[in-house]
Amino acid sequence: MTEQDTTKGIWLMVAVALIFALQDAFSRHLAGEYNVLMIIMIRYWFFGAFVIAVATRKAGGLRRAAATKQPIVQALRGLILAAEVCVMVTAFVLLGLTEAHAVFAVYPLLIAALSGPILGENVGWRRWAAIGIGFVGVLIILQPGYGVFQIEALVPLLAATMFALYGLLTRYVGRQDPAAVSFFWTGTVGAVAMTAVGIWFWEPMAPGDWVWMGALCVSSAFSHFLLIRAYELAEASAVQPFAYLQLPFATGLGIMLFDETLRLNVALGAAVVVGAGVFTLWRARQAGKAPS
């Protein structure tokens, strides 16, 4: 068993948030030049090869990594995540990193709200209150009824909903399957699915953009490795709040690299959403990881 080190786990999660923001910037650049499905397909090729390589180095090899009593749910998880990545990268192109991430930050609240009907968990009034406040933050960001509503703003909200479903299904299969099995199915199912749809949109890529593509693939695999290490070293409830740092990291990159602007309503709404999300995580930890 890995020795627990919460401080190191937190720093690893901070690094994960930064790398996630960087790979989102890579994705935004590439998706602005090439078809999104092709970009995600290549990324998943590398990711699939990575999870297979990890599996072959562990005891039991590929047979043990693929061993699950829930193949349909595991496959559904992989499909939902692959689709979510495509939707979120499309949101980067439509809205930019700043506003897309501000809306996407609502996903932990969606997980809390859906954990009752999907997982049968009890969600107490404090968490429902936090969920309600968080959605007020989303409304502040979207500004419905104020001027012309951007329908594109619903794209990252769709991505957040899909990622919440993925997270809930991950918790569901985790009741019987170890994390290594879920990790293997995530990478391999995603690679197969994206190849089936992405190969039809292949187009030549400039040599310089292959450098960015390589950076995207390597950062994606490295961030998942660090994420696994963070969860090995510390409890999820201790490190998960630091994942919200991806929002300011992505905002900074959007402003510096893509000349994006941070509107006041987006900053205020994002602060409300993140505050509500951190509160729900804190309540879960206070109750011994059980929703209350």
Protein Blocks (a to p, Z undefined) as FASTA:
>chain_A
ZZddfklmmmmmmmmmmmmmmmmmmmmmmmmmmcfklmmmmmmmmmmmmmmmmmmmpghi
jmlmmpcfblmlmmmmmmmmmmmmmmmmmmmmmnojmlmmmmmmmmmmmmmmmmmmmnop
acdfklmmmmmmmmmmmmmmnogoiajadfklmmmmmmmmmmmmmmmmmmmmmmmpcfkl
mmmmmmmmmmmmmmmmmmmmgccddfklmmmmmmmmmmmmmmmmmmmmmmmmpcfklmmm
mmmmmmmmmmmmmmmmnopacdfklmmmmmmmmmmmmmmmmmmmmnoopaZZ
